[in-house]
Amino acid sequence: MVRDLMLCLQEVALEFVRKKYRVTQQVAECFENPPCGCINPGKELQCEDCSHLESCLSNLKAQGFYN
């Protein structure tokens, strides 16, 4: 019984940590306040050099959230 309770608590803790550090799951989240200061992503040339946008979108594509 105690072992089952410990396993349950461990699973709950792992789920909490996963949600806290979850990866962006929507494309729109990549464009909200990027640290590179790009105001209009996709419309300004300075946005092409924004490593945050590139990594965020690549991560989503690798996870299959968009094509």
PDB file with SEQRES, HELIX, SHEET and CRYST1 records, atoms N, CA, C and O in Angstrom:
SEQRES   1 A   67  MET VAL ARG ASP LEU MET LEU CYS LEU GLN GLU VAL ALA          
SEQRES   2 A   67  LEU GLU PHE VAL ARG LYS LYS TYR ARG VAL THR GLN GLN          
SEQRES   3 A   67  VAL ALA GLU CYS PHE GLU ASN PRO PRO CYS GLY CYS ILE          
SEQRES   4 A   67  ASN PRO GLY LYS GLU LEU GLN CYS GLU ASP CYS SER HIS          
SEQRES   5 A   67  LEU GLU SER CYS LEU SER ASN LEU LYS ALA GLN GLY PHE          
SEQRES   6 A   67  TYR ASN                                                      
HELIX    1 AA1 VAL A    2  LYS A   20  1                                  19    
HELIX    2 AA2 VAL A   27  PHE A   31  1                                   5    
HELIX    3 AA3 LEU A   45  ASP A   49  5                                   5    
HELIX    4 AA4 SER A   51  GLN A   63  1                                  13    
CRYST1    1.000    1.000    1.000  90.00  90.00  90.00 P 1           1          
ATOM      1  N   MET A   1       0.828  -1.195   0.000  1.00  0.00           N  
ATOM      2  CA  MET A   1       0.000   0.000   0.000  1.00  0.00           C  
ATOM      3  C   MET A   1       0.873   1.259   0.000  1.00  0.00           C  
ATOM      4  O   MET A   1       0.630   2.179  -0.781  1.00  0.00           O  
ATOM      5  N   VAL A   2       1.875   1.305   0.861  1.00  0.00           N  
ATOM      6  CA  VAL A   2       2.762   2.469   0.937  1.00  0.00           C  
ATOM      7  C   VAL A   2       3.551   2.596  -0.364  1.00  0.00           C  
ATOM      8  O   VAL A   2       3.792   3.701  -0.850  1.00  0.00           O  
ATOM      9  N   ARG A   3       3.944   1.472  -0.911  1.00  0.00           N  
ATOM     10  CA  ARG A   3       4.691   1.489  -2.161  1.00  0.00           C  
ATOM     11  C   ARG A   3       3.843   2.061  -3.298  1.00  0.00           C  
ATOM     12  O   ARG A   3       4.348   2.816  -4.129  1.00  0.00           O  
ATOM     13  N   ASP A   4       2.575   1.710  -3.339  1.00  0.00           N  
ATOM     14  CA  ASP A   4       1.673   2.248  -4.357  1.00  0.00           C  
ATOM     15  C   ASP A   4       1.499   3.758  -4.193  1.00  0.00           C  
ATOM     16  O   ASP A   4       1.473   4.499  -5.175  1.00  0.00           O  
ATOM     17  N   LEU A   5       1.381   4.196  -2.964  1.00  0.00           N  
ATOM     18  CA  LEU A   5       1.238   5.623  -2.689  1.00  0.00           C  
ATOM     19  C   LEU A   5       2.495   6.385  -3.126  1.00  0.00           C  
ATOM     20  O   LEU A   5       2.396   7.465  -3.709  1.00  0.00           O  
ATOM     21  N   MET A   6       3.661   5.829  -2.848  1.00  0.00           N  
ATOM     22  CA  MET A   6       4.909   6.472  -3.245  1.00  0.00           C  
ATOM     23  C   MET A   6       5.023   6.551  -4.774  1.00  0.00           C  
ATOM     24  O   MET A   6       5.468   7.564  -5.315  1.00  0.00           O  
ATOM     25  N   LEU A   7       4.627   5.497  -5.450  1.00  0.00           N  
ATOM     26  CA  LEU A   7       4.655   5.489  -6.908  1.00  0.00           C  
ATOM     27  C   LEU A   7       3.705   6.545  -7.466  1.00  0.00           C  
ATOM     28  O   LEU A   7       4.048   7.248  -8.416  1.00  0.00           O  
ATOM     29  N   CYS A   8       2.539   6.656  -6.893  1.00  0.00           N  
ATOM     30  CA  CYS A   8       1.555   7.649  -7.322  1.00  0.00           C  
ATOM     31  C   CYS A   8       2.096   9.065  -7.126  1.00  0.00           C  
ATOM     32  O   CYS A   8       1.976   9.905  -8.017  1.00  0.00           O  
ATOM     33  N   LEU A   9       2.688   9.328  -5.969  1.00  0.00           N  
ATOM     34  CA  LEU A   9       3.248  10.652  -5.699  1.00  0.00           C  
ATOM     35  C   LEU A   9       4.402  10.970  -6.645  1.00  0.00           C  
ATOM     36  O   LEU A   9       4.563  12.111  -7.078  1.00  0.00           O  
ATOM     37  N   GLN A  10       5.194   9.966  -6.958  1.00  0.00           N  
ATOM     38  CA  GLN A  10       6.292  10.167  -7.891  1.00  0.00           C  
ATOM     39  C   GLN A  10       5.764  10.538  -9.276  1.00  0.00           C  
ATOM     40  O   GLN A  10       6.298  11.445  -9.914  1.00  0.00           O  
ATOM     41  N   GLU A  11       4.744   9.862  -9.738  1.00  0.00           N  
ATOM     42  CA  GLU A  11       4.155  10.160 -11.044  1.00  0.00           C  
ATOM     43  C   GLU A  11       3.553  11.571 -11.076  1.00  0.00           C  
ATOM     44  O   GLU A  11       3.695  12.284 -12.069  1.00  0.00           O  
ATOM     45  N   VAL A  12       2.889  11.967 -10.002  1.00  0.00           N  
ATOM     46  CA  VAL A  12       2.315  13.309  -9.924  1.00  0.00           C  
ATOM     47  C   VAL A  12       3.427  14.356  -9.972  1.00  0.00           C  
ATOM     48  O   VAL A  12       3.295  15.368 -10.660  1.00  0.00           O  
ATOM     49  N   ALA A  13       4.503  14.122  -9.258  1.00  0.00           N  
ATOM     50  CA  ALA A  13       5.633  15.058  -9.246  1.00  0.00           C  
ATOM     51  C   ALA A  13       6.260  15.168 -10.635  1.00  0.00           C  
ATOM     52  O   ALA A  13       6.589  16.269 -11.078  1.00  0.00           O  
ATOM     53  N   LEU A  14       6.427  14.057 -11.315  1.00  0.00           N  
ATOM     54  CA  LEU A  14       6.998  14.083 -12.663  1.00  0.00           C  
ATOM     55  C   LEU A  14       6.093  14.837 -13.634  1.00  0.00           C  
ATOM     56  O   LEU A  14       6.579  15.592 -14.476  1.00  0.00           O  
ATOM     57  N   GLU A  15       4.808  14.642 -13.524  1.00  0.00           N  
ATOM     58  CA  GLU A  15       3.866  15.346 -14.392  1.00  0.00           C  
ATOM     59  C   GLU A  15       3.905  16.849 -14.135  1.00  0.00           C  
ATOM     60  O   GLU A  15       3.824  17.642 -15.073  1.00  0.00           O  
ATOM     61  N   PHE A  16       4.026  17.237 -12.885  1.00  0.00           N  
ATOM     62  CA  PHE A  16       4.127  18.653 -12.523  1.00  0.00           C  
ATOM     63  C   PHE A  16       5.379  19.271 -13.140  1.00  0.00           C  
ATOM     64  O   PHE A  16       5.322  20.370 -13.691  1.00  0.00           O  
ATOM     65  N   VAL A  17       6.498  18.575 -13.051  1.00  0.00           N  
ATOM     66  CA  VAL A  17       7.753  19.080 -13.604  1.00  0.00           C  
ATOM     67  C   VAL A  17       7.651  19.183 -15.125  1.00  0.00           C  
ATOM     68  O   VAL A  17       8.125  20.157 -15.710  1.00  0.00           O  
ATOM     69  N   ARG A  18       7.051  18.213 -15.756  1.00  0.00           N  
ATOM     70  CA  ARG A  18       6.898  18.254 -17.220  1.00  0.00           C  
ATOM     71  C   ARG A  18       6.061  19.442 -17.654  1.00  0.00           C  
ATOM     72  O   ARG A  18       6.389  20.096 -18.644  1.00  0.00           O  
ATOM     73  N   LYS A  19       4.996  19.730 -16.939  1.00  0.00           N  
ATOM     74  CA  LYS A  19       4.142  20.863 -17.290  1.00  0.00           C  
ATOM     75  C   LYS A  19       4.858  22.181 -17.034  1.00  0.00           C  
ATOM     76  O   LYS A  19       4.704  23.133 -17.798  1.00  0.00           O  
ATOM     77  N   LYS A  20       5.633  22.239 -15.970  1.00  0.00           N  
ATOM     78  CA  LYS A  20       6.328  23.477 -15.632  1.00  0.00           C  
ATOM     79  C   LYS A  20       7.362  23.828 -16.685  1.00  0.00           C  
ATOM     80  O   LYS A  20       7.526  24.999 -17.025  1.00  0.00           O  
ATOM     81  N   TYR A  21       8.054  22.841 -17.199  1.00  0.00           N  
ATOM     82  CA  TYR A  21       9.109  23.070 -18.174  1.00  0.00           C  
ATOM     83  C   TYR A  21       8.705  22.595 -19.561  1.00  0.00           C  
ATOM     84  O   TYR A  21       9.557  22.188 -20.351  1.00  0.00           O  
ATOM     85  N   ARG A  22       7.435  22.642 -19.859  1.00  0.00           N  
ATOM     86  CA  ARG A  22       6.973  22.129 -21.142  1.00  0.00           C  
ATOM     87  C   ARG A  22       7.508  22.967 -22.294  1.00  0.00           C  
ATOM     88  O   ARG A  22       7.795  24.155 -22.148  1.00  0.00           O  
ATOM     89  N   VAL A  23       7.630  22.334 -23.406  1.00  0.00           N  
ATOM     90  CA  VAL A  23       8.090  22.990 -24.613  1.00  0.00           C  
ATOM     91  C   VAL A  23       6.898  23.688 -25.244  1.00  0.00           C  
ATOM     92  O   VAL A  23       5.764  23.223 -25.133  1.00  0.00           O  
ATOM     93  N   THR A  24       7.158  24.798 -25.902  1.00  0.00           N  
ATOM     94  CA  THR A  24       6.101  25.525 -26.593  1.00  0.00           C  
ATOM     95  C   THR A  24       5.363  24.577 -27.520  1.00  0.00           C  
ATOM     96  O   THR A  24       5.983  23.803 -28.249  1.00  0.00           O  
ATOM     97  N   GLN A  25       4.032  24.639 -27.495  1.00  0.00           N  
ATOM     98  CA  GLN A  25       3.261  23.716 -28.309  1.00  0.00           C  
ATOM     99  C   GLN A  25       2.406  24.415 -29.359  1.00  0.00           C  
ATOM    100  O   GLN A  25       1.676  23.753 -30.095  1.00  0.00           O  
ATOM    101  N   GLN A  26       2.483  25.723 -29.439  1.00  0.00           N  
ATOM    102  CA  GLN A  26       1.723  26.434 -30.445  1.00  0.00           C  
ATOM    103  C   GLN A  26       2.652  27.390 -31.176  1.00  0.00           C  
ATOM    104  O   GLN A  26       3.520  28.014 -30.566  1.00  0.00           O  
ATOM    105  N   VAL A  27       2.467  27.499 -32.469  1.00  0.00           N  
ATOM    106  CA  VAL A  27       3.310  28.368 -33.281  1.00  0.00           C  
ATOM    107  C   VAL A  27       3.211  29.808 -32.800  1.00  0.00           C  
ATOM    108  O   VAL A  27       4.216  30.520 -32.791  1.00  0.00           O  
ATOM    109  N   ALA A  28       2.037  30.247 -32.406  1.00  0.00           N  
ATOM    110  CA  ALA A  28       1.838  31.637 -31.962  1.00  0.00           C  
ATOM    111  C   ALA A  28       2.722  31.973 -30.760  1.00  0.00           C  
ATOM    112  O   ALA A  28       3.154  33.117 -30.617  1.00  0.00           O  
ATOM    113  N   GLU A  29       2.995  30.997 -29.898  1.00  0.00           N  
ATOM    114  CA  GLU A  29       3.835  31.238 -28.721  1.00  0.00           C  
ATOM    115  C   GLU A  29       5.268  31.572 -29.116  1.00  0.00           C  
ATOM    116  O   GLU A  29       5.966  32.253 -28.365  1.00  0.00           O  
ATOM    117  N   CYS A  30       5.717  31.111 -30.273  1.00  0.00           N  
ATOM    118  CA  CYS A  30       7.076  31.412 -30.733  1.00  0.00           C  
ATOM    119  C   CYS A  30       7.221  32.895 -31.075  1.00  0.00           C  
ATOM    120  O   CYS A  30       8.301  33.468 -30.933  1.00  0.00           O  
ATOM    121  N   PHE A  31       6.127  33.511 -31.527  1.00  0.00           N  
ATOM    122  CA  PHE A  31       6.168  34.891 -31.985  1.00  0.00           C  
ATOM    123  C   PHE A  31       5.868  35.916 -30.895  1.00  0.00           C  
ATOM    124  O   PHE A  31       6.020  37.115 -31.128  1.00  0.00           O  
ATOM    125  N   GLU A  32       5.447  35.475 -29.719  1.00  0.00           N  
ATOM    126  CA  GLU A  32       5.117  36.396 -28.636  1.00  0.00           C  
ATOM    127  C   GLU A  32       6.377  36.838 -27.899  1.00  0.00           C  
ATOM    128  O   GLU A  32       7.054  36.020 -27.276  1.00  0.00           O  
ATOM    129  N   ASN A  33       6.687  38.114 -27.969  1.00  0.00           N  
ATOM    130  CA  ASN A  33       7.819  38.724 -27.263  1.00  0.00           C  
ATOM    131  C   ASN A  33       9.134  37.966 -27.437  1.00  0.00           C  
ATOM    132  O   ASN A  33       9.725  37.542 -26.444  1.00  0.00           O  
ATOM    133  N   PRO A  34       9.602  37.786 -28.653  1.00  0.00           N  
ATOM    134  CA  PRO A  34      10.891  37.111 -28.828  1.00  0.00           C  
ATOM    135  C   PRO A  34      12.018  37.960 -28.235  1.00  0.00           C  
ATOM    136  O   PRO A  34      11.964  39.187 -28.322  1.00  0.00           O  
ATOM    137  N   PRO A  35      13.023  37.346 -27.642  1.00  0.00           N  
ATOM    138  CA  PRO A  35      14.096  38.085 -26.988  1.00  0.00           C  
ATOM    139  C   PRO A  35      14.967  38.893 -27.954  1.00  0.00           C  
ATOM    140  O   PRO A  35      15.741  39.744 -27.516  1.00  0.00           O  
ATOM    141  N   CYS A  36      14.851  38.639 -29.259  1.00  0.00           N  
ATOM    142  CA  CYS A  36      15.666  39.377 -30.226  1.00  0.00           C  
ATOM    143  C   CYS A  36      15.066  40.743 -30.554  1.00  0.00           C  
ATOM    144  O   CYS A  36      15.678  41.521 -31.286  1.00  0.00           O  
ATOM    145  N   GLY A  37      13.880  41.048 -30.025  1.00  0.00           N  
ATOM    146  CA  GLY A  37      13.267  42.357 -30.230  1.00  0.00           C  
ATOM    147  C   GLY A  37      12.563  42.503 -31.564  1.00  0.00           C  
ATOM    148  O   GLY A  37      12.293  43.624 -31.994  1.00  0.00           O  
ATOM    149  N   CYS A  38      12.269  41.436 -32.207  1.00  0.00           N  
ATOM    150  CA  CYS A  38      11.589  41.474 -33.496  1.00  0.00           C  
ATOM    151  C   CYS A  38      10.113  41.797 -33.286  1.00  0.00           C  
ATOM    152  O   CYS A  38       9.397  41.054 -32.615  1.00  0.00           O  
ATOM    153  N   ILE A  39       9.663  42.914 -33.865  1.00  0.00           N  
ATOM    154  CA  ILE A  39       8.278  43.348 -33.669  1.00  0.00           C  
ATOM    155  C   ILE A  39       7.320  42.633 -34.622  1.00  0.00           C  
ATOM    156  O   ILE A  39       6.221  42.252 -34.217  1.00  0.00           O  
ATOM    157  N   ASN A  40       7.717  42.448 -35.873  1.00  0.00           N  
ATOM    158  CA  ASN A  40       6.866  41.808 -36.878  1.00  0.00           C  
ATOM    159  C   ASN A  40       7.569  40.601 -37.481  1.00  0.00           C  
ATOM    160  O   ASN A  40       8.100  40.692 -38.588  1.00  0.00           O  
ATOM    161  N   PRO A  41       7.585  39.477 -36.783  1.00  0.00           N  
ATOM    162  CA  PRO A  41       8.253  38.284 -37.326  1.00  0.00           C  
ATOM    163  C   PRO A  41       7.673  37.883 -38.678  1.00  0.00           C  
ATOM    164  O   PRO A  41       6.455  37.861 -38.859  1.00  0.00           O  
ATOM    165  N   GLY A  42       8.541  37.572 -39.613  1.00  0.00           N  
ATOM    166  CA  GLY A  42       8.108  37.181 -40.947  1.00  0.00           C  
ATOM    167  C   GLY A  42       7.973  38.354 -41.898  1.00  0.00           C  
ATOM    168  O   GLY A  42       7.808  38.156 -43.101  1.00  0.00           O  
ATOM    169  N   LYS A  43       8.041  39.577 -41.377  1.00  0.00           N  
ATOM    170  CA  LYS A  43       7.878  40.762 -42.215  1.00  0.00           C  
ATOM    171  C   LYS A  43       9.107  41.668 -42.209  1.00  0.00           C  
ATOM    172  O   LYS A  43       9.229  42.538 -43.071  1.00  0.00           O  
ATOM    173  N   GLU A  44      10.006  41.483 -41.267  1.00  0.00           N  
ATOM    174  CA  GLU A  44      11.201  42.319 -41.171  1.00  0.00           C  
ATOM    175  C   GLU A  44      12.447  41.463 -41.324  1.00  0.00           C  
ATOM    176  O   GLU A  44      12.494  40.329 -40.849  1.00  0.00           O  
ATOM    177  N   LEU A  45      13.459  42.013 -41.992  1.00  0.00           N  
ATOM    178  CA  LEU A  45      14.694  41.261 -42.227  1.00  0.00           C  
ATOM    179  C   LEU A  45      15.440  40.939 -40.938  1.00  0.00           C  
ATOM    180  O   LEU A  45      16.078  39.890 -40.845  1.00  0.00           O  
ATOM    181  N   GLN A  46      15.373  41.827 -39.936  1.00  0.00           N  
ATOM    182  CA  GLN A  46      16.091  41.558 -38.687  1.00  0.00           C  
ATOM    183  C   GLN A  46      15.566  40.297 -38.009  1.00  0.00           C  
ATOM    184  O   GLN A  46      16.278  39.666 -37.229  1.00  0.00           O  
ATOM    185  N   CYS A  47      14.343  39.937 -38.301  1.00  0.00           N  
ATOM    186  CA  CYS A  47      13.747  38.744 -37.696  1.00  0.00           C  
ATOM    187  C   CYS A  47      14.368  37.454 -38.244  1.00  0.00           C  
ATOM    188  O   CYS A  47      14.314  36.408 -37.597  1.00  0.00           O  
ATOM    189  N   GLU A  48      14.953  37.540 -39.438  1.00  0.00           N  
ATOM    190  CA  GLU A  48      15.574  36.366 -40.034  1.00  0.00           C  
ATOM    191  C   GLU A  48      16.761  35.872 -39.215  1.00  0.00           C  
ATOM    192  O   GLU A  48      17.094  34.687 -39.260  1.00  0.00           O  
ATOM    193  N   ASP A  49      17.404  36.773 -38.466  1.00  0.00           N  
ATOM    194  CA  ASP A  49      18.572  36.408 -37.667  1.00  0.00           C  
ATOM    195  C   ASP A  49      18.232  36.063 -36.225  1.00  0.00           C  
ATOM    196  O   ASP A  49      19.133  35.881 -35.406  1.00  0.00           O  
ATOM    197  N   CYS A  50      16.965  35.973 -35.909  1.00  0.00           N  
ATOM    198  CA  CYS A  50      16.542  35.709 -34.532  1.00  0.00           C  
ATOM    199  C   CYS A  50      16.660  34.207 -34.236  1.00  0.00           C  
ATOM    200  O   CYS A  50      15.856  33.409 -34.718  1.00  0.00           O  
ATOM    201  N   SER A  51      17.646  33.838 -33.455  1.00  0.00           N  
ATOM    202  CA  SER A  51      17.862  32.422 -33.155  1.00  0.00           C  
ATOM    203  C   SER A  51      16.725  31.833 -32.329  1.00  0.00           C  
ATOM    204  O   SER A  51      16.452  30.636 -32.419  1.00  0.00           O  
ATOM    205  N   HIS A  52      16.051  32.670 -31.517  1.00  0.00           N  
ATOM    206  CA  HIS A  52      14.915  32.187 -30.715  1.00  0.00           C  
ATOM    207  C   HIS A  52      13.798  31.692 -31.621  1.00  0.00           C  
ATOM    208  O   HIS A  52      13.263  30.603 -31.410  1.00  0.00           O  
ATOM    209  N   LEU A  53      13.442  32.485 -32.631  1.00  0.00           N  
ATOM    210  CA  LEU A  53      12.367  32.084 -33.542  1.00  0.00           C  
ATOM    211  C   LEU A  53      12.741  30.817 -34.300  1.00  0.00           C  
ATOM    212  O   LEU A  53      11.923  29.910 -34.454  1.00  0.00           O  
ATOM    213  N   GLU A  54      13.967  30.764 -34.766  1.00  0.00           N  
ATOM    214  CA  GLU A  54      14.415  29.595 -35.519  1.00  0.00           C  
ATOM    215  C   GLU A  54      14.367  28.327 -34.676  1.00  0.00           C  
ATOM    216  O   GLU A  54      13.871  27.295 -35.128  1.00  0.00           O  
ATOM    217  N   SER A  55      14.877  28.403 -33.461  1.00  0.00           N  
ATOM    218  CA  SER A  55      14.900  27.206 -32.614  1.00  0.00           C  
ATOM    219  C   SER A  55      13.499  26.812 -32.154  1.00  0.00           C  
ATOM    220  O   SER A  55      13.182  25.626 -32.066  1.00  0.00           O  
ATOM    221  N   CYS A  56      12.671  27.794 -31.865  1.00  0.00           N  
ATOM    222  CA  CYS A  56      11.303  27.507 -31.414  1.00  0.00           C  
ATOM    223  C   CYS A  56      10.510  26.797 -32.517  1.00  0.00           C  
ATOM    224  O   CYS A  56       9.867  25.777 -32.270  1.00  0.00           O  
ATOM    225  N   LEU A  57      10.564  27.339 -33.721  1.00  0.00           N  
ATOM    226  CA  LEU A  57       9.822  26.741 -34.831  1.00  0.00           C  
ATOM    227  C   LEU A  57      10.406  25.380 -35.227  1.00  0.00           C  
ATOM    228  O   LEU A  57       9.662  24.465 -35.579  1.00  0.00           O  
ATOM    229  N   SER A  58      11.717  25.248 -35.170  1.00  0.00           N  
ATOM    230  CA  SER A  58      12.339  23.957 -35.489  1.00  0.00           C  
ATOM    231  C   SER A  58      11.931  22.896 -34.477  1.00  0.00           C  
ATOM    232  O   SER A  58      11.687  21.744 -34.838  1.00  0.00           O  
ATOM    233  N   ASN A  59      11.859  23.286 -33.218  1.00  0.00           N  
ATOM    234  CA  ASN A  59      11.464  22.364 -32.165  1.00  0.00           C  
ATOM    235  C   ASN A  59      10.024  21.895 -32.372  1.00  0.00           C  
ATOM    236  O   ASN A  59       9.724  20.712 -32.212  1.00  0.00           O  
ATOM    237  N   LEU A  60       9.139  22.822 -32.726  1.00  0.00           N  
ATOM    238  CA  LEU A  60       7.748  22.449 -32.983  1.00  0.00           C  
ATOM    239  C   LEU A  60       7.643  21.502 -34.177  1.00  0.00           C  
ATOM    240  O   LEU A  60       6.884  20.533 -34.152  1.00  0.00           O  
ATOM    241  N   LYS A  61       8.411  21.794 -35.210  1.00  0.00           N  
ATOM    242  CA  LYS A  61       8.365  20.943 -36.395  1.00  0.00           C  
ATOM    243  C   LYS A  61       8.881  19.542 -36.078  1.00  0.00           C  
ATOM    244  O   LYS A  61       8.324  18.551 -36.550  1.00  0.00           O  
ATOM    245  N   ALA A  62       9.933  19.460 -35.285  1.00  0.00           N  
ATOM    246  CA  ALA A  62      10.506  18.164 -34.916  1.00  0.00           C  
ATOM    247  C   ALA A  62       9.516  17.350 -34.081  1.00  0.00           C  
ATOM    248  O   ALA A  62       9.503  16.121 -34.154  1.00  0.00           O  
ATOM    249  N   GLN A  63       8.695  18.028 -33.294  1.00  0.00           N  
ATOM    250  CA  GLN A  63       7.713  17.341 -32.468  1.00  0.00           C  
ATOM    251  C   GLN A  63       6.429  17.037 -33.227  1.00  0.00           C  
ATOM    252  O   GLN A  63       5.536  16.372 -32.702  1.00  0.00           O  
ATOM    253  N   GLY A  64       6.335  17.527 -34.475  1.00  0.00           N  
ATOM    254  CA  GLY A  64       5.175  17.243 -35.307  1.00  0.00           C  
ATOM    255  C   GLY A  64       3.982  18.136 -35.044  1.00  0.00           C  
ATOM    256  O   GLY A  64       2.857  17.768 -35.381  1.00  0.00           O  
ATOM    257  N   PHE A  65       4.196  19.316 -34.443  1.00  0.00           N  
ATOM    258  CA  PHE A  65       3.074  20.218 -34.166  1.00  0.00           C  
ATOM    259  C   PHE A  65       2.662  21.018 -35.385  1.00  0.00           C  
ATOM    260  O   PHE A  65       1.528  21.494 -35.443  1.00  0.00           O  
ATOM    261  N   TYR A  66       3.533  21.181 -36.348  1.00  0.00           N  
ATOM    262  CA  TYR A  66       3.178  21.827 -37.601  1.00  0.00           C  
ATOM    263  C   TYR A  66       4.109  21.339 -38.683  1.00  0.00           C  
ATOM    264  O   TYR A  66       5.186  20.814 -38.402  1.00  0.00           O  
ATOM    265  N   ASN A  67       3.689  21.515 -39.921  1.00  0.00           N  
ATOM    266  CA  ASN A  67       4.496  21.053 -41.072  1.00  0.00           C  
ATOM    267  C   ASN A  67       5.116  22.218 -41.766  1.00  0.00           C  
ATOM    268  O   ASN A  67       5.829  22.040 -42.754  1.00  0.00           O  
TER     269      ASN A  67                                                      
END                                                                             
